Amino acid sequence: MATNEKVDVVVVGAGASGSVYAAVMAKQGKKVVVLEQGPDWQLSDLISSDIWGRRVKPAGGPFILEGKHPVSYGYQAGWGVGGAALHYFANFPRLLPNDFRIKSEHNRAHDWPISYEDVAPYYDKVARDIGVSGDAKAEEIWRPAGEPYPMPPMKTFRNGQVWLKGFEAVGIRMAPAAVGMNSTEYKGRPACIYDGWCHVGCPIGALANPLVTYLAEARKSGAEVRP
Amino acid sequence: MNSIERRDFLKGTATGVVAFTVGGVEVILSAREAHAQNVPFRLLKANEAETIEALGETLVPGARAAGVAHFIDQQLSAPPEEALLEARILNVRPPYVHFYRSAIAAVDNASQAINSGRNFAQLSSSEQHDFVDAMRQNKVQGWQGPGGSFVYLLLRSDAVDAVYGTMEGYEALGIPYMPHIAPDKRW
């Protein structure tokens, strides 16, 4: 039944983007309602299983895939509260300065009306907000100097060391990937224990999914999520 | 299903238990146990299950005993949004049983045409291997139905799920499972 209830903001979708809007607006005192078509997933729903993990992937009608080389989308997409960001590997690469100048430098597509310097403070803000682990100094081989990440990079295991050795042999410089995972405890969330279940969701909150970052902040500030 | 019932249902699936119907009573079994106890199928007909088991066994040895047909049958009988089949991820249009029936018909019709009226399950092991090898390359003569390579991909994934997708499957491969939240031991 329609109630004609008045709210300040209606956000459609409780995923990576919607949760940020909800948090920002709710913290400013707005009355926020977040609408979500799928289930109200909880951290306890994120079972460590390749089979059960499919529950947080899209369900229902198939995506319309067109073109000569359609790309299957189901693995990356999500549904329900948290959306695709509930089960991702949390890679947080940045655009490079020359990505904003494609027309000028390569005579392709268009230049952006903004530069890397314009967006860099927001990359840093998101890194502080959700917790990103990485080595900003090491990344200076391809981007200007900036704020350090709030946490040191994740561990490199044996397979990574093998790759590093190979790249070093052919003169390719590498830097640890910036990821939205806790290499140390951060904002009350525990450090990653490296058990490899990111792709079906991290129930301990070491991986920055919306349930433990922006959506948690939004709810704390009074936003209502209606799955 | 109203929202409260729906939440309860989702919590039920979250525990990892899987219900099969035996003698009119729902019991919790693994697919392997359901196969061993010859539990009746919910949706699949006997000949369809036979084809799935033969295909699964050809693709991933051990799939028949692991209950690949019971796994698929149980998942097909659930609402699409609760199904855990790879079909869901690979953009198959629900209800998924339509795809499986088309795929099984394509396999058996082509098999009959090529092999003197014999269904896939009736072929020798080497004939089954050759058929699947042609199927994965979309080279089965007279094939009519979903793409052979796609059927190969999907059924192989189901068979891998049944044989290796469980904690016992990881153990068989010598891979530490290291769960945050372990799936129910029966699954």
Interface residues (C-beta under 8 A of the other chain):
Chain A: P39 D40 S44 D45 L46 I47 S48 S49 D50 I51 W52 R54 R55 K57 P58 A59 G60 G61 P62 F63 L65 S72 Y73 G74 Y75 D195 G196 W197 C202 P203 I204 P227
Chain B: S3 R6 R7 L10 T13 A14 G16 P80 E81 E82 A83 L84 L85 E86 R88 I89 L90 N91 V92 R93 P94 D161 G165 T166 Y177 M178 P179 H180 I181 A182 P183 W187
